[in-house]
């Protein structure tokens, strides 16, 4: 059974030099990486992307949605993605046009 709704969010995490690239998030004063995750409404992981923390929130979300799009045949019922206000604006229209999913920002 395919989920019809998903939840998108990110988290900045402190890291060390070991294990790859990292960046600096001036707003949160964190050196490290950011993980973008997409969960279904039961909390099951649909997609995840980890990248440098200094990459813009919307760009990172684009990475995770692009990865999910490649798996679209696994989730044919997905139609709406819930996210916080950091993803609102032009990004909502981009998601609708590019991936054909409705992004609802609170």
PyMOL commands that set and color helices and strands:
alter all, ss='L'
color gray80, all
select helices_A, chain A and resi 57-70+72-74+85-87+90-99
alter helices_A, ss='H'
color red, helices_A
select strands_A, chain A and resi 5-14+23-25+30-40+45-52+80-83+102-105
alter strands_A, ss='S'
color yellow, strands_A
deselect
rebuild
show_as cartoon
